[in-house]
Amino acid sequence: MQAAQITQFGGGEVVELVDVPAPTLAAGEVLIDIHAASLNAFDWKVISGAYKDAFPVPMPFRPGTDVAGVVVALGAGVTDFAVGDKVYGSAMVLSGGSGAFAQQATTKPSLLAKQPTSVSMTEAAALPLAGVSVVQALIEGLKLTRGQTILITGGAGGIGSFAIQLAKHLGATVATTVRNADDATFAQSLGADQVLTVSDQSVVDTLHDYDAVYDTVGGDARTDAMRVLKRGGTIVSMLGKDDALAAELGVSTIAQTTTLTTERLTKLAELVDAGAMKPQLTIFPFAKIQDAVIMAQAGNFHGKIVLTIQEN
């Protein structure tokens, strides 16, 4: 089978497509024919070496997290799925899988769920990590409800684009920050009520007394977003937290580490089938994975980048 691998850290040019044996199925694992896989910020940062100290990986290394495909074999003891099931989730090596950027992968059943029925496999592949991040933040962390106000930083990205849609589905008023006018048009198309282009508008001067913040950017953007909150408000950030500032402002802060589970993936599928979220895609064939990684590292795209690996 074909799989992507790296033997050194760098840009898209270090990703190679190679012929390798199919992964060996062990007890307690699921073997999947992968139809599509998506490229997360975590994936390209691993490829770049940004996480080499936090997450040391052996070389050659097979990258990739999110997958959508069909179950073709079950290891001993697996009872949650059947051969032929259309599933989505994670096959990340660092979570015990064999790597998502491949024609087949093994993974744990606890990292999979049945795909949403209302979307294609290509769309389903865009959902797992970003979609679960949003479910975990908005529903579990912020407990966002109808009539509340929320600021979402980075609204044109993979996580941000899902967050805008889910927040509107939940009945919130949504403001978001983006980098430029093109991103602003995209965020408005997702339903954002107010879009701020960060180079032209100050969040702190424009927004006040918000109930919630979902931060996908970090750094100064997180600090400014915290000052938008009313006392008693809550921020969930994907990139750390500032307890001292939170205490000064009288707000709650949650540093989120996304954890994929079958339960969360199932909840995500239900929301997608209810029309709460629709993936916004930039699609590359598997043979163009280097170009996909280059685009991801440059940040010149909206929503999620997806690799089509086999025919859906």
N, C-alpha and C positions, 0 to 999 in steps of 0.2 A: 504494500500500500504506500501511498504518498503521505508524508508528514513534513511539517516545517520544523526546523531546528536552528539553534545558534551554537556556535563554538567560541564566540567572543561577544562582548558587549558592544553596542553601538547603535547606529540608525537602521533604517530599513534594509540597507545593503548587507547587513550581517545575517539576515534571515534567509535560509536556504531550504528549498524543497528537495527532499531526498526520498529514495525508496528504502523502506524499512520493513521488517516483518510485522505482521499484525500483532497487537498487544496480547499477552497471555492472560486469560481470564482466571482469576483466583476465586476461592470461596468468598461469599459475601459481596461479590462485585457484579456489575452489569456491563455487558459489551454492547456498544452502540455503533450503528452505521451513522456517521455524522453527515447531515445534509447541509448545515450552515453553522457558522461560528461567528461571534462578534468580537470586536477588538475594544477592550476597555483601557482606560488610562493606566490601570494597574499593569496590564499586559505590556504596553509599550514602555513603561517605566522599568519593568523587569528586563526587557530586551536592552534598554539603554544602559543598564547598570546602576540606575538610581537607587535600587533597593539591594545592591549586592552585599551590603553589610547587615541589613536587617533580615534579608531572606537569601542566604548563600545558596547557590544552585550548582549542581555538578554539570560539567560540560562533556559531551554535547547536551544541551537542554532543549526540551520541547515545550514551547510556550502555549498560552491560550487557556481561557477560563470557560466562557459561555458556549454552550452547544445546544443544538436542536437536531433530533434525529430519531431513529427507530431502533428499538431493542432487538438484538439478533441472538443473544445468548445470555443465560443467567448462571452465575456461580452457585455453588452449593449453599443452601440456606436462604436464598433470596425468594421471598414470597410476595413482595409488594408490587411487582410488575410481571408482565407476561411478554413472551416473544411477540413482536409485532406492535407493541405499544409505541405511540408517538410521544416522546418525552423531551423535556428541556431541563437545563440546569448547568452544573459545573463538572468539568473533567480536568480541572487544574492539577498539575503535578504536586504543588505544594499542599493540596488537600487530599492527596492520595490517589488522584486520577493519573492517566497516562498522557494528558495534554490535549487541548481542544483543537489545535490546528493540525488536523489529521483526518484521514478518511474513516478511521475507526478509533474508538477510545474505550478504555475501561474506566469505571468510576464507581463510587459508593451509591447505593440506592437512596441514602439519606440526603444526597445532593441533587436528587431528581424529582420531578413530578410530571403528571400528564400535561401535555401542552394545552394552551387555550385553543378552543375549537374554532374561534372566529378569525384566526390569523394564519398566514402561511408559515411554513417552517423557517423561511428566511426571516420573517418578522419575529417569530418566537425566539430565534437565536439572539435577538437584540435585547431581550427582556431580563434574563436572570439576575445578574449582579446589579445593574442600574435600577431595575424595577423593584427588586427586593430592598435595595437601599431606600427607595422612596416609601415603600410600604412600612418599613421599619421606622423611618423618621416621622412621617406624617401621621400614621395611624397609631403606632405603638409609642413613639417618643413624645410627639407634640399633642397627640389625641385631638387633631384638628376637627373642628365642627362647623356646621353651617353658621354664617354670619361673622366668623372671625376674620382677622386680617393677617396675612403672611407675606413676608419678603423672602424671595428665593434668589440667592446669588448664583450667577452663572446659568441663566435660564436657557441659553441656546445649546448647552452641552447635553450629553446623554442622560445624566441624572436630572439635570435641571429641566429638560424638556418633558420628562415623565412627571416631575414634581408639579409643574404648572398644570398639567392636565388633571392629575389626581386631586390637587387642591381645589380646582374648579368643580370637579365632580363632587367633592365633599361639601361644596357650597361656600367656600371661602372667597374673600376678595384678595386678589393676587397682584403683588408688585414684584418685578424682577429686574435684575441688573444684567447688562450685556456689554460686549466690547465695542460694537459699531452699529451703524444704521442697518446693515444687512441682517445682523443678528436680531435687531429690534423688530424688524418686519417678521422674521421667523417666530419670535416669541409672541408677538401679537396674534399670529395665525393659530397659535396653540390656545389662545383664550386669555392671556395675561391682561389684567385691567389697566396696569400702569407699567411702562417699560422705561428704565433709566439707562442711558448710555453713559458708562462710568467716566469716559473721557470728557464728557460735556456737562454732567449733572452730579451734584453732591447728594448722596443718599441721606446723609445726616441733616442737610438743610431742607430736603424735600419731603421725607417721610417721618411721621411721628406717631407714638403711642400704638405701635403694632402689637398684636397678641403673640406672634410667633415669627421666627426666622429659621429658614433651612439654608445653611451655608455649604456650598460645594466648592468654594474658592480658597478660603483660608486667608491668613496674613492680615493685611490692612483691611481687606474687604470684610473679613469676619469682625474686626474691631469696629468698623463703621456700622455694620449691620446690627451689632449689639446695642448701639446707641439709638437705634430706631425703636427698640422695644419699650413698651410701657413697663412700669414697675410691676413685678409679678409675671411678666412675660417669659417666654422660653425660647432658647436657641438650641438647635441641633446642628452640629458641625461635623462634616466629614474629615476635617483637618485640625483636630485638637481643640482645646478650649482654654479660656482665660478666666480662672476662678476669681482672681483679684478684681478684675474689671466687673465681673458678674456681681460680686458682693457690693461693689461701689454703686452699681446701677440698680441693684435690687431685683435682678433677674436670675433665672435658672439656666444652666448651661449643661449640655449633654454632648460628649465626644463620642461619635458613633463609629463603631467597627461593624461593618456589615457581615452578617452571618447567614449564609444560605441554608435553609432547611426545607424539607418536603412540605411542611405546613405553610411556610411563608410563600413558597413557589405556588402552592395550590391556591392560597388567598390571592396572589397576584394574577393567576389565570382567571379566577372568578371576576376580578375587577376588569381585566381586559375584555372578557366576554360580555361584561355589563356595559362596555363602551367607555370606561373611565380613562383608558389610555390606549393610544395607537402609536406604535414605533415609527419614528421618522428616520429614514435610512439613506445612507450612501453605500452602494453595493459594489464590491469587487469580486471577480472570479478568483479562485484559490491561486491560480498561476500568477496573479498580480499582487501577492501578499506583500512584497517589498514596497510597492506603491502605496498600499493601504497603511502600512506602518509609518511611512514617510508623511503621509497626510495626517495621521493621528498625532504624530510627534509635533507637527507644525500647528495643529489646532485649526486648520482651515476647513471646517465642515460643521454641519448641524446634526444634532441628534446622535445616532450611532452608526459606526462603520461595521458592515457585515461582509463576511467572506462566504460565497456560495461554493461549497465543497463537492457536493453531488447533486444530481437532479432531484428536485422536490417531488 
